[in-house]
Amino acid sequence: MSDGEASCEVADPQESVPSKETPAISYPVKVLYCPECSLPLEYCEFMPDAVQQRCRAWREKNQDLLSQEGVDIAALNLDDSDSANKKRQKRGGRGNVKAKQKKEPDVVKLARIPRGKRKFVTRVTGLATFDINLKKASKLFAQKFSCGSSVSGDDEIIIQGDVTDDLIDLILETWNEIDEDHIEDLGEVKR
Ligand SMILES: [Zn+2]
């Protein structure tokens, strides 16, 4: 049990304060260190909120000393905890979520689906993951193959007829961002 405790021990920020730098009144002073978090004063804003609170308290108590040293407290971004919190949220929160939701290009898949005894339709999925406008793509397929073609789902186009081989060529010709490795021919599938 005591082993576990030892390995989980978290350093107390106060313990890590080097005493020789506390409280930064030796002359000549070049960088003022915060005795609470042991960092130069301008880095206090990057400390966890609990530590920042102590940093702020220390500054308030030592305002005279700081202004004597020519430190502009207002410029240190610490005197207003609300704005500091807002900044923190912007940095960590929404941006990351958005990035995760961004779609990565996947694979364009073609499949031949039996329709009746000798007829097939060709299904294309995955074009939308390359940011391709499905309506325009469907129109293009209809023109090139002189057959019906329609957008039939979020990311699915159905072309009337078995055009798989020609379709691969057409896709490679039309969209540079798609190369052969991005196309998978599933062969004949049952819907
Ligand atoms: Zn500090």
Boltz pocket constraint, residues with backbone or C-beta under 6 A from the ligand:
constraints:
  - pocket:
      binder: B
      contacts: [[A, 34], [A, 35], [A, 36], [A, 37], [A, 38], [A, 39], [A, 40], [A, 41], [A, 43], [A, 44], [A, 47], [A, 51], [A, 52], [A, 55]]
      max_distance: 6.0
